[in-house]
C-alpha cells in the first residue's frame, strides 16, 4: 500500500511538473502573457467592486488625430476624471531566473527582469495617457499581475518606485496595492454621491421654503378678503333688518301676503378669523 501511495505521489509530481512547464512556456508568449495580465487586472477591478461601463472601461481607443493608443483599463474618477491602467509587462527574464539552476545565473536574470520593468515603465510614461483623457491626473498605473514580479524587481532595483514616478509619471501596482487604490476611488465616488445628494437636498429645501412663503402670502390675502366679506355681510344684514324688513313686515299687518311665511330674521356673523401666529408666517419675508 505504501508503494502504491508513493507511485501516485510520483505521478502527481510529474503531472504538476509538466503543467508548470506548460505554464512557463505559455507565459513566454507575449500574447498569452498579455491575456493573462489583462485577466488578472479585470479580476482585481471586479474584486474591488467596480462595474464595467460605470466605474471602468476596458481597452478604450484614445485618438488624438495623430496616433491611436489603447490602455487595458481606464478607471473613472469622481468629477469626470479618469486614470489609465496598463497590464503589459515583460516577464521573460523572471521566468528564466525561476528555471535557472545556478545561483549567479538566477541573480543575473533577476537583474535583467528589474531592468526590463524599468524600461517598460519608461516606455509607458512616454505614451502620456493623461494627455488623451479629460482632467486626468498626470500619471499612469503599471499593473504587475503578481506580487513576486514586483518584489523580485524591487530587490535588484531599490529606486524603481521613486524613479519610475518622478521621471516617467508611472505608478507600479500589484493586485494588493491596486485593490487598495480602487477602494480609495470607490470611497471617493461614495463621497461625491453624498455631496451631490446634499446639494440637491439644500436646493429642494430652499425651493420648498420659497413656495411656503408664497403660500403664506396667499393665505394672508385670503384672510383679509374673508374679513372684508364678513364686514360686508354684517353691513348687508344690518341694512336688511333696519331698512328693508321693517317696511316689508307692514304688508302683513295690512293683510297682504298672508299665505307667505314670515320673513326670517338674519343674524350677523360674529365668528372671528384665526390669525397666523407662527413667526415663519407672520414676518412676510423669505430668509436668504
Backbone bond lengths (Angstrom), bond angles and torsions (degrees), N, CA, C in turn:
res aa  C-N    CA-C-N  psi(-1)  N-CA   C-N-CA  omega(-1)  CA-C   N-CA-C  phi
1 X - - - 1.466 - - 1.530 111.14 -
2 X 1.352 115.85 -40.54 1.458 119.33 178.46 1.519 110.79 -64.20
3 X 1.334 116.61 -40.21 1.466 120.53 178.16 1.526 110.92 -62.21
4 X 1.345 116.15 -41.59 1.467 120.00 179.35 1.527 110.80 -64.23
5 X 1.340 116.25 -41.31 1.462 119.86 178.37 1.524 111.37 -63.01
6 X 1.339 116.91 -42.70 1.467 120.47 178.81 1.519 111.40 -64.09
7 X 1.328 116.37 -35.95 1.463 119.07 177.78 1.529 111.13 -65.36
8 X 1.333 116.20 -40.86 1.472 119.25 178.54 1.525 110.80 -65.92
9 X 1.359 117.05 -39.44 1.458 120.02 177.00 1.517 110.71 -62.71
10 X 1.347 116.16 -40.52 1.467 119.88 178.88 1.522 110.92 -64.82
11 X 1.322 116.85 -40.57 1.466 120.10 178.37 1.534 111.29 -65.29
12 X 1.338 115.29 -42.17 1.467 118.52 178.82 1.519 111.05 -64.60
13 X 1.337 116.68 -39.01 1.465 120.06 178.89 1.520 110.80 -65.23
14 X 1.356 116.20 -41.56 1.464 119.60 178.47 1.529 110.78 -64.67
15 X 1.345 116.05 -39.92 1.467 119.93 178.84 1.521 110.85 -65.01
16 X 1.352 115.86 -42.83 1.459 120.00 178.57 1.518 110.98 -63.50
17 X 1.318 116.72 -40.78 1.463 120.18 178.57 1.524 111.20 -62.98
18 X 1.354 116.20 -41.18 1.461 119.81 179.26 1.526 110.69 -65.54
19 X 1.335 116.24 -42.03 1.464 119.61 178.58 1.527 111.06 -63.57
20 X 1.345 116.40 -40.42 1.461 120.39 179.07 1.518 111.15 -63.14
21 X 1.342 116.49 -41.77 1.459 119.98 177.80 1.525 111.16 -63.88
22 X 1.333 116.47 -40.33 1.465 119.67 177.47 1.529 110.92 -63.01
23 X 1.338 115.78 -41.76 1.465 119.29 178.51 1.522 110.70 -64.25
24 X 1.326 116.38 -42.28 1.461 119.46 179.30 1.521 110.95 -63.16
25 X 1.346 115.89 -42.71 1.481 119.10 178.37 1.523 110.54 -64.92
26 X 1.331 116.96 -37.96 1.465 120.00 179.67 1.520 111.09 -65.98
27 X 1.338 115.82 -39.53 1.463 118.94 -178.81 1.519 112.53 -71.07
28 X 1.315 117.52 -16.34 1.467 119.47 175.50 1.520 111.72 -71.49
29 X 1.328 116.28 -21.52 1.461 120.32 178.64 1.527 109.15 -77.64
30 X 1.324 118.30 125.05 1.477 119.59 -179.19 1.515 113.28 -58.24
31 X 1.346 116.69 -38.20 1.464 118.91 -178.07 1.528 111.05 -67.73
32 X 1.335 116.72 -44.32 1.465 120.30 179.15 1.523 110.12 -65.21
33 X 1.325 116.25 -43.48 1.455 120.67 179.75 1.535 110.75 -62.67
34 X 1.327 115.43 -39.12 1.458 118.93 178.29 1.515 112.01 -65.73
35 X 1.338 116.65 -42.80 1.463 120.39 178.61 1.522 110.97 -63.29
36 X 1.349 115.60 -41.02 1.457 118.82 179.03 1.531 111.04 -63.73
37 X 1.323 117.23 -43.44 1.455 120.44 177.60 1.514 112.42 -62.24
38 X 1.341 116.77 -41.48 1.460 120.51 178.31 1.525 111.23 -64.30
39 X 1.355 116.16 -39.55 1.463 120.01 178.86 1.522 110.95 -65.32
40 X 1.328 116.91 -43.31 1.453 120.17 177.59 1.527 111.08 -62.33
41 X 1.322 116.70 -41.38 1.459 120.91 178.72 1.519 110.70 -62.13
42 X 1.313 116.70 -43.90 1.464 119.84 -179.59 1.531 110.95 -63.85
43 X 1.325 116.48 -40.06 1.466 119.32 179.02 1.518 111.14 -64.60
44 X 1.326 116.98 -40.57 1.460 120.79 179.18 1.529 110.17 -62.73
45 X 1.329 116.60 -43.85 1.467 120.25 -179.48 1.526 110.46 -64.32
46 X 1.329 116.70 -40.05 1.459 119.81 179.73 1.522 111.46 -70.09
47 X 1.352 116.85 -36.97 1.463 120.23 177.02 1.525 110.35 -62.16
48 X 1.330 116.65 -34.25 1.469 120.93 178.47 1.524 112.29 -71.06
49 X 1.347 118.27 -4.13 1.457 121.72 175.96 1.515 114.52 87.48
50 X 1.341 117.68 20.69 1.458 119.91 -179.18 1.530 110.44 -96.52
51 X 1.324 115.60 149.49 1.458 122.51 -178.03 1.520 110.02 -111.01
52 X 1.339 114.99 137.36 1.462 119.69 179.80 1.523 110.16 -66.70
53 X 1.334 115.12 145.46 1.469 125.21 -178.94 1.528 111.60 71.15
54 X 1.312 117.56 -8.24 1.468 120.90 176.73 1.518 110.50 -111.66
55 X 1.337 116.43 -54.03 1.465 121.45 179.86 1.524 112.70 -103.87
56 X 1.326 117.75 -21.76 1.459 120.52 178.72 1.522 109.96 -151.85
57 X 1.334 115.40 161.00 1.461 122.64 179.13 1.522 108.00 -128.60
58 X 1.330 116.99 131.82 1.460 121.41 -178.88 1.523 110.99 -89.24
59 X 1.328 115.87 126.23 1.457 124.97 173.60 1.533 113.61 46.85
60 X 1.316 117.01 58.09 1.474 119.03 175.29 1.524 110.23 -75.55
61 X 1.314 116.33 153.77 1.460 121.92 177.91 1.523 108.63 -91.60
62 X 1.342 115.47 123.14 1.465 121.28 178.41 1.516 108.41 -109.16
63 X 1.315 116.71 112.95 1.461 122.30 -174.90 1.519 109.13 -122.75
64 X 1.328 116.47 125.23 1.464 121.08 176.60 1.517 112.29 -106.58
65 X 1.340 116.42 12.71 1.459 120.93 -178.98 1.511 113.71 94.43
66 X 1.333 118.27 -16.95 1.459 121.64 -179.54 1.529 111.59 -116.32
67 X 1.321 116.92 -48.96 1.461 121.57 -179.59 1.520 109.70 -127.17
68 X 1.342 114.75 159.25 1.449 121.83 -179.28 1.524 108.44 -117.31
69 X 1.334 116.91 125.20 1.459 122.29 178.48 1.520 109.28 -120.69
70 X 1.346 114.97 150.52 1.465 119.08 -179.19 1.524 109.63 -142.44
71 X 1.333 117.82 92.70 1.463 119.65 174.54 1.517 110.70 -69.46
72 X 1.325 116.23 160.08 1.462 119.16 -178.53 1.524 111.46 -69.47
73 X 1.322 117.37 -39.59 1.463 121.68 -179.33 1.523 108.29 -146.97
74 X 1.321 115.94 142.39 1.456 122.24 171.03 1.523 107.33 -117.67
75 X 1.338 115.99 116.89 1.453 121.95 -179.98 1.525 108.81 -88.55
76 X 1.320 116.63 127.52 1.457 121.40 178.39 1.518 109.66 -84.04
77 X 1.325 115.45 131.42 1.452 122.62 -179.79 1.522 109.93 -107.86
78 X 1.351 118.78 158.43 1.468 120.46 176.05 1.521 111.49 -59.49
79 X 1.317 115.37 150.84 1.453 120.19 179.68 1.514 113.99 81.86
80 X 1.350 118.20 16.57 1.455 121.02 178.68 1.516 114.37 80.56
81 X 1.325 118.61 8.68 1.454 121.47 -179.31 1.521 110.36 -87.54
82 X 1.349 116.30 171.64 1.462 121.65 -179.49 1.520 108.95 -157.79
83 X 1.334 115.67 155.60 1.463 121.57 177.37 1.528 107.78 -138.10
84 X 1.344 116.22 138.83 1.457 122.01 -177.01 1.530 110.22 -90.99
85 X 1.338 115.39 146.79 1.466 122.80 177.13 1.521 107.96 -127.90
86 X 1.333 116.59 130.49 1.455 122.13 -179.72 1.524 108.70 -119.19
87 X 1.344 116.96 134.26 1.463 121.73 -175.95 1.518 113.14 -111.58
88 X 1.313 118.43 6.47 1.464 120.99 -177.93 1.528 109.17 -87.21
89 X 1.327 117.11 117.00 1.463 121.25 -178.68 1.529 108.68 -145.21
90 X 1.343 118.71 139.14 1.471 120.72 179.71 1.526 110.88 -73.71
91 X 1.338 115.90 135.34 1.468 121.20 179.99 1.526 112.38 -127.75
92 X 1.316 117.36 9.68 1.472 120.15 -175.39 1.526 111.25 -61.00
93 X 1.310 118.07 -47.88 1.472 120.67 -177.63 1.522 111.03 -65.38
94 X 1.313 117.88 -35.82 1.463 119.74 178.47 1.525 110.58 -65.49
95 X 1.334 117.15 -43.72 1.467 120.12 178.61 1.521 110.95 -63.44
96 X 1.325 117.61 -38.58 1.451 120.40 176.91 1.526 111.41 -66.57
97 X 1.332 116.70 -34.44 1.464 120.07 177.55 1.521 110.87 -66.92
98 X 1.323 117.50 -37.43 1.464 120.86 178.33 1.529 110.83 -64.44
99 X 1.320 117.51 -36.83 1.454 121.75 -178.12 1.523 113.24 -84.87
100 X 1.337 117.85 -9.27 1.464 120.80 -176.25 1.528 110.14 -68.60
101 X 1.320 115.57 137.54 1.468 121.24 178.26 1.522 112.31 -93.34
102 X 1.325 116.57 -21.75 1.452 121.63 179.92 1.534 109.48 -96.79
103 X 1.334 117.00 134.17 1.454 121.23 -177.39 1.518 112.27 -63.96
104 X 1.320 117.37 -40.50 1.463 120.48 179.43 1.519 111.10 -65.61
105 X 1.329 115.44 -41.09 1.465 119.39 177.76 1.523 110.41 -64.69
106 X 1.326 117.24 -36.81 1.472 120.51 178.72 1.521 110.94 -64.73
107 X 1.317 116.98 -43.40 1.462 120.21 178.54 1.523 111.82 -63.82
108 X 1.312 115.91 -39.87 1.463 119.77 179.13 1.526 110.57 -63.58
109 X 1.309 117.01 -40.74 1.469 120.49 178.50 1.536 110.96 -66.80
110 X 1.330 116.07 -36.63 1.457 118.43 179.04 1.523 111.39 -68.93
111 X 1.330 117.10 -35.61 1.471 119.53 174.89 1.526 110.09 -64.34
112 X 1.323 116.90 -39.43 1.469 120.32 175.45 1.537 110.65 -63.26
113 X 1.333 115.97 -38.23 1.472 119.88 177.86 1.525 110.62 -61.18
114 X 1.342 116.60 -43.81 1.463 120.35 178.45 1.525 110.66 -63.10
115 X 1.332 117.75 -40.72 1.462 121.09 177.97 1.526 111.34 -64.57
116 X 1.329 116.40 -38.94 1.464 119.72 179.25 1.531 111.37 -65.49
117 X 1.335 116.11 -41.17 1.473 118.95 177.90 1.525 110.22 -63.05
118 X 1.327 117.00 -43.01 1.460 121.02 178.97 1.531 110.81 -62.87
119 X 1.318 117.72 -46.20 1.471 121.27 179.84 1.523 110.79 -62.85
120 X 1.341 116.19 -40.79 1.461 119.07 179.17 1.526 110.63 -64.62
121 X 1.337 117.66 -38.94 1.459 120.92 177.51 1.523 110.74 -63.48
122 X 1.329 117.86 -39.81 1.464 120.70 178.49 1.529 110.83 -64.51
123 X 1.332 117.07 -42.97 1.467 120.50 178.18 1.525 111.07 -65.00
124 X 1.332 115.97 -38.97 1.458 119.73 179.13 1.521 110.91 -65.38
125 X 1.332 117.24 -39.68 1.459 120.64 178.79 1.513 112.35 -64.18
126 X 1.326 117.78 -32.89 1.461 120.89 -179.70 1.529 112.47 -68.44
127 X 1.325 117.19 -18.85 1.464 119.43 178.34 1.532 112.00 -72.09
128 X 1.333 116.91 -22.17 1.476 121.96 175.82 1.530 111.83 49.85
129 X 1.328 115.43 58.52 1.460 119.79 179.40 1.531 111.63 -56.92
130 X 1.332 117.03 -33.35 1.465 119.76 -175.44 1.521 112.46 -64.45
131 X 1.338 117.52 -21.51 1.456 119.44 177.93 1.525 111.81 -76.47
132 X 1.328 117.20 -18.49 1.469 120.63 179.03 1.525 112.20 -93.85
133 X 1.342 116.84 -13.15 1.456 120.85 -178.36 1.525 109.64 -106.18
134 X 1.312 116.75 136.34 1.460 121.46 -177.57 1.526 110.21 -69.63
135 X 1.328 116.09 128.31 1.467 122.65 176.63 1.518 112.65 55.06
136 X 1.327 116.64 36.76 1.470 120.12 179.50 1.519 109.99 -85.54
137 X 1.345 117.94 140.09 1.472 118.98 172.16 1.527 109.54 -62.91
138 X 1.301 116.97 152.01 1.468 121.20 -172.72 1.528 111.30 -82.02
139 X 1.319 116.17 67.08 1.460 121.30 171.54 1.521 108.62 -162.52
140 X 1.324 115.53 162.55 1.448 122.68 176.18 1.524 107.15 -131.24
141 X 1.318 116.81 149.48 1.464 121.87 -177.19 1.523 108.96 -99.11
142 X 1.334 116.24 125.45 1.465 122.66 173.30 1.520 107.86 -98.28
143 X 1.319 117.17 113.86 1.460 122.23 -175.52 1.519 110.30 -94.74
144 X 1.344 116.20 123.74 1.465 122.89 172.26 1.527 107.64 -101.91
145 X 1.329 119.00 121.31 1.471 121.09 -170.89 1.519 115.47 -71.45
146 X 1.334 118.77 1.41 1.465 120.40 178.18 1.522 108.97 -149.25
147 X 1.328 115.47 146.76 1.459 120.31 179.97 1.530 111.73 -65.02
148 X 1.356 116.79 -33.77 1.467 119.79 -175.01 1.522 111.15 -68.11
149 X 1.327 118.41 -30.88 1.462 120.67 178.41 1.532 110.26 -62.72
150 X 1.320 115.37 -41.40 1.460 119.77 -178.66 1.529 111.49 -74.05
151 X 1.331 117.11 -44.34 1.466 119.88 -179.21 1.516 111.57 -63.31
152 X 1.348 116.90 -36.93 1.467 119.88 179.11 1.529 110.54 -66.68
153 X 1.330 116.80 -42.06 1.462 119.80 179.08 1.525 110.89 -68.22
154 X 1.320 117.06 -39.80 1.466 120.57 -178.56 1.526 111.60 -69.26
155 X 1.325 116.08 -30.84 1.465 119.63 178.93 1.519 111.35 -63.05
156 X 1.322 117.45 -35.57 1.465 121.20 -177.35 1.529 111.87 -102.07
157 X 1.329 117.79 0.40 1.468 121.23 176.38 1.522 107.42 -147.56
158 X 1.351 119.20 78.68 1.465 122.01 -174.01 1.528 114.17 -61.14
159 X 1.323 118.51 -24.24 1.465 121.45 -178.77 1.531 112.37 -92.04
160 X 1.314 116.49 13.14 1.467 120.30 -174.75 1.528 111.32 -60.73
161 X 1.326 118.37 -46.46 1.468 121.34 -176.88 1.524 110.94 -63.68
162 X 1.324 116.56 -49.01 1.465 120.75 -176.40 1.522 111.82 -66.12
163 X 1.333 116.87 -44.81 1.472 120.11 -176.15 1.521 111.84 -68.17
164 X 1.324 117.38 -42.82 1.470 119.26 -177.34 1.529 111.75 -64.69
165 X 1.343 116.47 -31.16 1.468 117.80 -179.77 1.525 111.44 -81.76
166 X 1.334 117.20 -46.96 1.468 119.59 -176.40 1.523 112.36 -69.39
167 X 1.322 117.75 -35.07 1.461 120.93 -176.66 1.528 113.24 -92.01
168 X 1.339 116.28 -37.98 1.467 119.27 -172.74 1.522 113.32 -115.82
169 X 1.332 118.38 -4.09 1.468 122.36 -177.60 1.524 110.85 58.57
170 X 1.340 116.23 42.55 1.459 122.87 -179.34 1.526 108.46 -118.09
171 X 1.333 116.27 129.12 1.461 122.34 174.87 1.525 107.76 -105.18
172 X 1.330 116.94 120.19 1.463 121.49 178.76 1.525 108.20 -85.58
173 X 1.333 116.43 128.24 1.463 121.44 -177.32 1.517 110.05 -131.27
174 X 1.314 116.37 138.20 1.459 123.50 172.25 1.524 108.24 -99.80
175 X 1.330 119.36 174.44 1.473 119.30 178.19 1.524 113.51 -52.84
176 X 1.336 117.15 -41.07 1.470 119.59 -178.26 1.521 111.40 -66.53
177 X 1.312 117.22 -50.18 1.466 120.17 -177.74 1.528 111.66 -69.25
178 X 1.331 117.27 -32.91 1.465 118.63 179.33 1.522 110.74 -69.45
179 X 1.335 117.52 -37.61 1.471 119.81 176.33 1.519 109.78 -61.30
180 X 1.341 116.58 -42.84 1.465 119.78 177.92 1.524 110.91 -62.00
181 X 1.339 116.95 -41.69 1.461 120.82 178.24 1.524 111.38 -62.68
182 X 1.325 116.28 -43.75 1.467 120.09 -179.25 1.524 111.37 -68.94
183 X 1.329 116.94 -33.75 1.462 119.26 175.84 1.525 110.68 -64.02
184 X 1.338 116.19 -37.89 1.460 119.66 175.99 1.525 110.92 -64.23
185 X 1.344 116.39 -39.55 1.460 120.30 176.98 1.531 110.18 -64.09
186 X 1.345 116.48 -43.23 1.465 119.94 179.04 1.529 111.06 -62.37
187 X 1.338 116.73 -37.90 1.471 119.88 176.43 1.532 110.14 -63.52
188 X 1.336 115.56 -40.41 1.459 119.15 176.73 1.517 112.11 -61.23
189 X 1.350 116.72 -39.26 1.459 120.42 177.35 1.530 110.73 -62.10
190 X 1.343 115.99 -42.80 1.467 118.88 179.84 1.522 111.16 -64.08
191 X 1.332 117.20 -42.03 1.457 120.01 178.61 1.529 110.92 -65.22
192 X 1.337 116.48 -37.41 1.460 120.35 178.20 1.524 110.48 -64.87
193 X 1.340 115.98 -40.44 1.464 119.61 178.09 1.524 110.97 -65.22
194 X 1.354 116.92 -40.52 1.467 120.14 178.70 1.528 110.63 -64.36
195 X 1.340 115.91 -40.93 1.470 119.68 179.84 1.530 110.91 -63.77
196 X 1.348 116.28 -42.22 1.462 119.18 178.21 1.526 111.15 -63.67
197 X 1.343 116.55 -41.28 1.463 119.63 178.75 1.513 110.86 -63.30
198 X 1.346 116.81 -39.91 1.466 119.99 178.68 1.524 111.18 -63.75
199 X 1.334 116.68 -39.45 1.463 119.82 177.71 1.528 110.98 -64.46
200 X 1.329 116.25 -41.60 1.467 119.37 179.18 1.525 110.98 -65.56
201 X 1.350 116.24 -40.00 1.466 119.40 178.94 1.519 110.45 -64.13
202 X 1.349 116.72 -42.35 1.466 120.09 179.00 1.527 111.04 -62.61
203 X 1.346 116.27 -43.85 1.469 119.41 179.43 1.526 111.10 -64.59
204 X 1.352 115.67 -40.40 1.464 119.44 179.37 1.522 111.04 -65.85
205 X 1.350 116.97 -40.09 1.463 119.97 178.36 1.517 112.20 -63.73
206 X 1.337 116.61 -41.55 1.460 120.17 178.01 1.528 110.90 -63.44
207 X 1.341 115.60 -43.66 1.463 119.27 179.32 1.527 111.36 -63.19
208 X 1.345 116.50 -41.53 1.466 120.13 179.53 1.525 110.91 -64.69
209 X 1.336 116.93 -41.02 1.470 120.14 179.56 1.529 110.68 -63.26
210 X 1.341 116.71 -41.73 1.457 119.73 178.57 1.526 111.10 -63.45
211 X 1.333 116.85 -39.77 1.462 119.75 179.46 1.528 111.43 -68.27
212 X 1.351 116.22 -38.23 1.464 119.07 176.11 1.523 111.01 -63.43
213 X 1.330 116.37 -36.54 1.460 119.39 177.99 1.527 111.04 -64.09
214 X 1.324 116.39 -42.17 1.465 119.36 177.55 1.522 111.38 -65.23
215 X 1.344 116.54 -40.50 1.465 119.81 177.39 1.518 110.60 -63.81
216 X 1.324 116.56 -36.71 1.463 121.00 176.16 1.527 110.82 -59.57
217 X 1.338 115.92 -42.97 1.464 119.28 178.18 1.519 112.20 -63.29
218 X 1.344 116.45 -41.25 1.469 119.96 179.68 1.528 110.94 -65.21
219 X 1.352 116.28 -42.35 1.471 118.82 179.91 1.529 110.32 -64.97
220 X 1.360 116.70 -40.36 1.466 119.31 176.95 1.513 111.95 -60.57
221 X 1.356 116.78 -42.85 1.474 119.88 178.40 1.516 110.95 -64.80
222 X 1.343 115.83 -39.14 1.460 119.26 178.00 1.529 111.21 -62.15
223 X 1.346 117.13 -40.10 1.461 120.32 178.29 1.523 111.87 -63.65
224 X 1.346 116.11 -42.05 1.468 119.74 178.65 1.529 110.61 -61.18
225 X 1.334 116.80 -44.80 1.472 119.62 -179.30 1.523 111.46 -68.05
226 X 1.348 116.42 -35.80 1.471 117.97 176.84 1.520 110.66 -64.55
227 X 1.341 116.92 -40.05 1.452 120.46 178.20 1.538 111.24 -62.94
228 X 1.338 116.20 -41.48 1.470 119.25 176.98 1.526 110.92 -64.94
229 X 1.368 116.03 -41.25 1.470 119.25 178.90 1.524 110.62 -61.94
230 X 1.371 116.55 -38.19 1.470 119.82 178.28 1.526 110.75 -63.76
231 X 1.317 117.04 -41.96 1.468 120.29 178.64 1.520 110.91 -64.01
232 X 1.351 115.66 -43.42 1.471 118.87 178.90 1.526 110.93 -62.85
233 X 1.344 116.16 -38.31 1.467 119.73 179.52 1.523 110.52 -64.48
234 X 1.325 116.24 -47.18 1.473 119.26 -179.97 1.529 111.37 -63.03
235 X 1.341 116.48 -37.19 1.472 119.32 177.55 1.523 110.77 -65.59
236 X 1.348 115.11 -41.44 1.467 118.77 179.15 1.522 111.36 -65.28
237 X 1.372 116.46 -39.46 1.467 119.79 178.15 1.532 110.08 -64.34
238 X 1.329 116.39 -42.06 1.466 119.25 178.93 1.522 111.97 -62.27
239 X 1.329 115.91 -43.38 1.472 119.77 178.35 1.519 111.15 -63.99
240 X 1.350 115.24 -39.21 1.462 119.88 179.84 1.522 110.98 -64.32
241 X 1.315 116.73 -42.94 1.451 120.23 -178.16 1.538 112.44 -71.42
242 X 1.333 116.83 -44.14 1.460 120.25 -172.37 1.523 113.99 -86.74
243 X 1.317 117.47 -24.06 1.460 120.37 -174.11 1.523 114.06 -112.62
244 X 1.336 116.73 -39.27 1.465 119.82 -171.27 1.522 111.67 -96.24
245 X 1.348 116.89 -54.13 1.458 119.57 -173.05 1.535 112.49 -67.84
246 X 1.322 117.34 -27.19 1.476 119.69 177.84 1.527 110.10 -60.10
247 X 1.333 114.91 -44.24 1.471 118.72 178.52 1.519 111.71 -73.41
248 X 1.326 116.70 -35.86 1.461 119.92 -177.86 1.518 111.28 -65.99
249 X 1.343 118.11 -35.17 1.475 119.83 -179.42 1.533 111.43 -69.19
250 X 1.297 119.17 -21.59 1.468 121.96 177.76 1.519 111.53 -64.56
251 X 1.385 117.43 -29.04 1.458 120.51 178.26 1.523 110.54 -61.07
252 X 1.316 116.56 -40.45 1.462 119.61 -179.40 1.519 111.20 -69.18
253 X 1.329 114.89 -38.58 1.475 117.96 178.23 1.525 111.96 -63.74
254 X 1.350 115.74 -29.28 1.464 120.56 178.35 1.515 112.26 -88.86
255 X 1.324 118.85 6.97 1.469 122.55 176.14 1.497 114.31 85.97
256 X 1.314 118.31 18.77 1.467 121.34 179.96 1.532 108.31 -104.59
257 X 1.350 113.87 131.95 1.464 118.11 175.75 1.494 113.47 72.94
258 X 1.352 117.92 39.68 1.458 119.21 -178.20 1.519 112.50 -70.85
259 X 1.349 117.86 -24.59 1.477 120.20 -179.95 1.516 113.17 -79.66
260 X 1.289 115.68 -7.13 1.465 119.63 -179.05 1.510 108.70 -91.69
261 X 1.310 116.53 138.17 1.466 120.89 -179.99 1.519 109.93 -64.15
262 X 1.322 112.91 158.63 1.460 118.03 -179.41 1.518 111.03 -63.43
263 X 1.303 114.88 147.80 1.463 119.16 177.72 1.517 109.98 -70.00
264 X 1.330 115.42 130.55 1.475 120.26 -177.74 1.516 110.12 -70.19
265 X 1.306 113.43 150.32 1.459 119.82 177.68 1.531 108.14 -91.55
266 X 1.308 116.91 119.61 1.474 121.13 -179.50 1.522 109.10 -91.47
267 X 1.322 115.98 128.69 1.448 121.43 179.79 1.531 110.04 -95.77
268 X 1.290 118.44 144.93 1.477 120.18 175.47 1.527 111.10 -70.06
269 X 1.308 115.63 152.45 1.463 121.52 179.35 1.519 109.26 -85.64
270 X 1.329 115.49 131.40 1.453 120.66 -178.33 1.535 112.75 -115.87
271 X 1.344 117.46 -1.11 1.476 120.19 -176.74 1.523 109.64 -67.18
272 X 1.327 117.23 118.06 1.480 118.44 -178.83 1.535 111.17 -77.77
273 X 1.315 115.43 153.21 1.461 120.26 175.50 1.527 109.65 -78.40
274 X 1.324 115.75 143.88 1.468 120.24 179.25 1.524 108.95 -81.75
275 X 1.326 116.11 125.33 1.458 120.74 179.66 1.530 110.85 -78.49
276 X 1.350 116.04 152.18 1.467 121.57 174.00 1.523 108.24 -78.01
277 X 1.326 116.38 120.61 1.452 120.82 -174.12 1.522 113.74 -108.43
278 X 1.336 118.74 -20.97 1.479 120.90 -179.17 1.517 109.06 -63.42
279 X 1.342 117.29 137.59 1.471 119.14 -178.90 1.513 112.99 -62.38
280 X 1.354 116.66 -31.24 1.461 118.84 178.28 1.512 112.43 -66.77
281 X 1.379 117.08 -22.82 1.453 121.42 -175.19 1.514 112.86 -104.68
282 X 1.310 117.21 -2.38 1.461 118.92 -176.56 1.520 113.52 -112.38
283 X 1.370 117.48 -19.42 1.472 117.26 -177.80 1.516 111.42 -79.63
284 X 1.372 116.13 -21.75 1.460 118.67 175.22 1.500 114.57 73.03
285 X 1.345 118.61 11.89 1.463 120.56 -178.91 1.515 109.13 -127.19
286 X 1.306 115.34 148.72 1.460 122.35 178.44 1.502 108.27 -98.30
287 X 1.322 116.43 126.93 1.461 118.99 178.55 1.510 110.34 -68.30
288 X 1.355 119.06 143.41 1.465 120.80 -179.49 1.517 110.08 -69.48
